[in-house]
């Protein structure tokens, strides 16, 4: 097998030594060729051209001298084998060069053809092996570095995953620790800060239609000229990024709000918020709200931040839904307790009224009747008739008082003739007592009977509403409308009086029977709507479902109806 060709560069300024070296190379191995230059600069230029395997280097050159010559050449072409050529007294210098990386060295005066050829071939092979080892070492170090980086990335990923899992576990504990809505929402933002670093954040809950109200907010006080965020209400239809979350149930990431045409810079620090991330809260198959995070610098939130933020949505939505259900149940319980108190008060009030009527009116009349009859018995027969006539008048008045008391408790006409006739009778009597005229319209109830609980509820709702009109509205007339379909009975009482705030009145305990009216409608599966505001009159509408309360007409007419 032919030896590999070797191209030698001789850098020697002494021409005689150069001719000798070239002649020895030429006469020896045909696979070795040689170029010759006289200066280090020319040698470096030749190396730049490529194709040189071994350099025979003289330490004493016109443009470089001593060990520096070797160091400059080695730095320029580290992959080329170098054999220093030394003269007498240069042994220490040559050994130092070998120590620094030269393959071997030769004495100029002791070189022969065989030694020179063998040294060049040896230097070439050794350098090639060194380069192969160096490349293998570099490749190994690269692989070790890559593997180390992979292991570091895996460790970092495992650490982050462990931290995330711990944060989620702590979040689950924090979110389920309380059933108070404000505490749950505050815990949500606190837990979110451990997953996604934000400058400010808030929780919005769906309040109806396309409305989203801010319930809890953190960090907005740092933004200059920002209004308080809590209780701000956003219309999702006017803010497309909120609409995508509410109506499509998907997270939204805005890398730079300055490039978002629909971004409103006038609300809650919007002018300085540059990066926004919103995540939906979905419970029982519907979006109940969202939580959003803000940064003052654009492009901060990444896809990873988005994924981390989404990890909280399921447990957060469940906790919020539970808190709202608990609050609703608690409110219902409070309403039920208030209604129970109201019923007791009404019962006691009615009992006091009946007792006063019996004592003050009927009792006095019975006492008078007793005295008249007792006196009449002691009178002569010719004068007894006048006293008996007085007793008869007193007895008639007493019967009228008893009848009115019975009608106030429950008109028999409601049971005997139905809702329409009872309402006509009540409106006539109401106008006589209060002077307030009633404009009454009805559709679908003439000649029709309803379940006794429906007729009772409709009558009592209208009665209570008109009582409130007489007490508080300050008007001379009111309107009552009643209409019925196959499955719904609707009653409406309207006045143009002073009006009021229904929710404030109910919350403050000044409900004037409104809470009881609403409860009466809801107990039948219906609803009560009160539309009123100060100075704008009032409109009360009750919807009572009929299907669940239908009764056989013959049963109603044949068996009669129970009293209320």
MIZATI-408921 format. One record per residue (C-alpha): residue in three letters; x, y, z. Coordinates in steps of 0.25 Angstrom, whole numbers, plus 5000, padded with zeros to 4 digits. Layout:
<rs>
AlaXYZ/...
</rs>
This chain:
<rs>
Unk500050005000/Unk500650134996/Unk500950235007/Unk500050365008/Unk500650485001/Unk501250585010/Unk501450735006/Unk502550805013/Unk502750955015/Unk504250995018/Unk504351125024/Unk505851155024/Unk506651285021/Unk507951215019/Unk508051175004/Unk509051065006/Unk508350995017/Unk507051015009/Unk507650944997/Unk508250835005/Unk506850805012/Unk506150804999/Unk507150714992/Unk507050615003/Unk505550615002/Unk505550604987/Unk506550484987/Unk505750414998/Unk504250384998/Unk503550414985/Unk502250434993/Unk502850555000/Unk502850694993/Unk503450824998/Unk503250974996/Unk504251075001/Unk504051215007/Unk505051305014/Unk504251385024/Unk503151355034/Unk502151455027/Unk502351375014/Unk502151245021/Unk500851295028/Unk500351335014/Unk500651205008/Unk499951135020/Unk498751215017/Unk498751165003/Unk498551025009/Unk499150885005/Unk500350885015/Unk500450765025/Unk501850785031/Unk502650915033/Unk504150905035/Unk504451035043/Unk505751115045/Unk505751195058/Unk506551305053/Unk505851375041/Unk505951525036/Unk504551555042/Unk504451465054/Unk505451405064/Unk505451305075/Unk504351225081/Unk503351345077/Unk503551295063/Unk502951155066/Unk501851215075/Unk501351305064/Unk501351195054/Unk500651095063/Unk499651205067/Unk499351225052/Unk499251075048/Unk499050985060/Unk498750865051/Unk500050865044/Unk501250785049/Unk502450865052/Unk503950815052/Unk504850925057/Unk506250935050/Unk507350965061/Unk508751005060/Unk509850985070/Unk509451035084/Unk507951025081/Unk507650895088/Unk506850965100/Unk506051045091/Unk505650925082/Unk505250845094/Unk504450955099/Unk503750965086/Unk503450815086/Unk502950835100/Unk501950935095/Unk501450855083/Unk502550835073/Unk502550685067/Unk504150675067/Unk505350755064/Unk506650735055/Unk508050785056/Unk508350855043/Unk509850795043/Unk509450655046/Unk508250635036/Unk508350525026/Unk507350475016/Unk506850355024/Unk506650435037/Unk505950545030/Unk504950465023/Unk504650375035/Unk504550505044/Unk503550565034/Unk502750445033/Unk502750425048/Unk502350565050/Unk501250555040/Unk500650425045/Unk500750475060/Unk500050605056/Unk498950535049/Unk498750445061/Unk498750565070/Unk497750635061/Unk496850515061/Unk496950505076/Unk496650655077/Unk495450635068/Unk494950515076/Unk495250595089/Unk494450715084/Unk493350625079/Unk493250555092/Unk493350685100/Unk492250745091/Unk491350615093/Unk491650625108/Unk491250775108/Unk490050745100/Unk489650635109/Unk489950715121/Unk489050825116/Unk487950725113/Unk488050665127/Unk488050815133/Unk486850845124/Unk486150715129/Unk486550745143/Unk486050885142/Unk484750835135/Unk484550735146/Unk484750845157/Unk483750935150/Unk482750825149/Unk482950795164/Unk482850935167/Unk481550955159/Unk480950825165/Unk481250875179/Unk480651015175/Unk479450945169/Unk479250865181/Unk479350985190/Unk478451055181/Unk477350945182/Unk477450955197/Unk477351105198/Unk476251105188/Unk475451005195/Unk475751055209/Unk474651165209/Unk473251175203/Unk473351325204/Unk473351385190/Unk474351495192/Unk475251405200/Unk475251305188/Unk475551405178/Unk476651465186/Unk477251335188/Unk477151305173/Unk477951435170/Unk479051395181/Unk479151255175/Unk479251315161/Unk480451405165/Unk481251275168/Unk481051215154/Unk481051345145/Unk481751465150/Unk480851585147/Unk480851735150/Unk479351745152/Unk478251645151/Unk476751635153/Unk475551535153/Unk474251575145/Unk472951495147/Unk471851485138/Unk470651575143/Unk469651555132/Unk469551565116/Unk470951615112/Unk471351685125/Unk472551645132/Unk472751715146/Unk474151725153/Unk474051665167/Unk475451655172/Unk476651735166/Unk478151735170/Unk479251835166/Unk478451935159/Unk478752045169/Unk480252045163/Unk479752095150/Unk479652245148/Unk478352315146/Unk477652175147/Unk476252175153/Unk475852075164/Unk475651935156/Unk474751875167/Unk473251875162/Unk473551925148/Unk472651865138/Unk473051825124/Unk472151795112/Unk472851675105/Unk472151715092/Unk472951845093/Unk474251785096/Unk474551665086/Unk475651605094/Unk474651585106/Unk473551535096/Unk474451425091/Unk474651375105/Unk473251395110/Unk472551345097/Unk473551245091/Unk474151195104/Unk475651215100/Unk476851285106/Unk477351405099/Unk478751465099/Unk479051605094/Unk480551615092/Unk480551765091/Unk479251845094/Unk479751965086/Unk479551885073/Unk478151835077/Unk477151925071/Unk476051895081/Unk476851915093/Unk476252025102/Unk477352105108/Unk476352185116/Unk475952085127/Unk476752035139/Unk478152065135/Unk477952025120/Unk478852135115/Unk480152065122/Unk479751925121/Unk480451865109/Unk480351715111/Unk479051645114/Unk478651505117/Unk477151455120/Unk476651315124/Unk475251265124/Unk474551215137/Unk473551105132/Unk472651025142/Unk471550935138/Unk471750955124/Unk471651105123/Unk472651215125/Unk472451285138/Unk473551385137/Unk475051405135/Unk476351445141/Unk477351535134/Unk478751575136/Unk479551695132/Unk480951745129/Unk481551875127/Unk482451825116/Unk482051765103/Unk482351615100/Unk482551565114/Unk481451465115/Unk481851335107/Unk481051215102/Unk481651145115/Unk481051255124/Unk479751235117/Unk479751085119/Unk480151105134/Unk479051205136/Unk478051105130/Unk478450995140/Unk477651075151/Unk476351095143/Unk475650965146/Unk475850965161/Unk475651115162/Unk474351115154/Unk473851005163/Unk474151075176/Unk473551205171/Unk472251135166/Unk472151065180/Unk472351195187/Unk471251265179/Unk470351145181/Unk470651155196/Unk470351305196/Unk469051285188/Unk468651175198/Unk469051265210/Unk468251375204/Unk467051285202/Unk467151245216/Unk467251385221/Unk466051415212/Unk465251295217/Unk465551335232/Unk465151485228/Unk463851425222/Unk463651335234/Unk463751455243/Unk462851535234/Unk461851425234/Unk461851425249/Unk461751575249/Unk460551575240/Unk459851465248/Unk460051535260/Unk459651665254/Unk458351595248/Unk458051535262/Unk458251675268/Unk457351735258/Unk456251625260/Unk456351635275/Unk456251785274/Unk455051775265/Unk454351675274/Unk454651755287/Unk454451895282/Unk453451885272/Unk452651755273/Unk452851735288/Unk452251875290/Unk451151855281/Unk450851715288/Unk450851785301/Unk449951895296/Unk448951795290/Unk448951715304/Unk448651845311/Unk447551885301/Unk446951745302/Unk447051745317/Unk446351885318/Unk445251835309/Unk444851725317/Unk444651815329/Unk443751915321/Unk442251905319/Unk441851835306/Unk441351965300/Unk442752025300/Unk443551895298/Unk443451905283/Unk444352035282/Unk445451965290/Unk445351845281/Unk445451925269/Unk446751985274/Unk447251845277/Unk446851805263/Unk447651925257/Unk448851885266/Unk448751745262/Unk448751775247/Unk450051865249/Unk450651755257/Unk450451655245/Unk451051755235/Unk452251775244/Unk452451615245/Unk452251605230/Unk453351715227/Unk454251645236/Unk454051515229/Unk454251585215/Unk455551645220/Unk456051505224/Unk455651445211/Unk454551475201/Unk453551355199/Unk453351405185/Unk454751365182/Unk454451225185/Unk452951225179/Unk453151315167/Unk454551315163/Unk455651415161/Unk455051515152/Unk453751535160/Unk454651545173/Unk455451655167/Unk454251735162/Unk453751735176/Unk455051765182/Unk455351885173/Unk453951945176/Unk454151925191/Unk455651985190/Unk455152105183/Unk454052135193/Unk455152115204/Unk456252195198/Unk455752285187/Unk456752225177/Unk456152185164/Unk456552055157/Unk456652035142/Unk456451885140/Unk456751815127/Unk456751655126/Unk456951555115/Unk456651405116/Unk456051395130/Unk454551425128/Unk453751295130/Unk455051215134/Unk455451155147/Unk456851125152/Unk457451045163/Unk457151105176/Unk458551135180/Unk458751215167/Unk457451295169/Unk457851315183/Unk459251365180/Unk458751455168/Unk457751515177/Unk458651535189/Unk459751595180/Unk458851695174/Unk458251725188/Unk459651745194/Unk460151835182/Unk458851925183/Unk459051935198/Unk460451985196/Unk459952085185/Unk458952145195/Unk460052155206/Unk461252205198/Unk460952245184/Unk460152375186/Unk459352355173/Unk457852365170/Unk457752245161/Unk458552115157/Unk458452015146/Unk458251865148/Unk458451765136/Unk458151615137/Unk458351525125/Unk458451375124/Unk458951275113/Unk458951125113/Unk460051115123/Unk460251245129/Unk459451345137/Unk460051485138/Unk459651595147/Unk460151745146/Unk459951865155/Unk460451995151/Unk460452135157/Unk461052275153/Unk461452305167/Unk462652345175/Unk463352205172/Unk464452145180/Unk465752055179/Unk465251915181/Unk466551845184/Unk466951955194/Unk465551945200/Unk465651795202/Unk467051795207/Unk466751895217/Unk465551825222/Unk464651935217/Unk464051835207/Unk462551875209/Unk462151725207/Unk463051715194/Unk463851605199/Unk462651525203/Unk462051555190/Unk463251505183/Unk463251375192/Unk461751355189/Unk462051355174/Unk463351265175/Unk462651165183/Unk461751135171/Unk462851125162/Unk462651265157/Unk463351395157/Unk463151545162/Unk463751665155/Unk463751805161/Unk464151915152/Unk464252045159/Unk465152155163/Unk464952285171/Unk464052385164/Unk463752285153/Unk462552215158/Unk462452055160/Unk462151935151/Unk461951805158/Unk461851685149/Unk461551535154/Unk461651415145/Unk460951295151/Unk461051155143/Unk459751085141/Unk460150945136/Unk460650895149/Unk459450945156/Unk458250905147/Unk457150835154/Unk455850775148/Unk454750875147/Unk453750785152/Unk454550755164/Unk454650905167/Unk453250935165/Unk452650805171/Unk453550795183/Unk453750945186/Unk455051005190/Unk455851005203/Unk456051135210/Unk457351205209/
</rs>
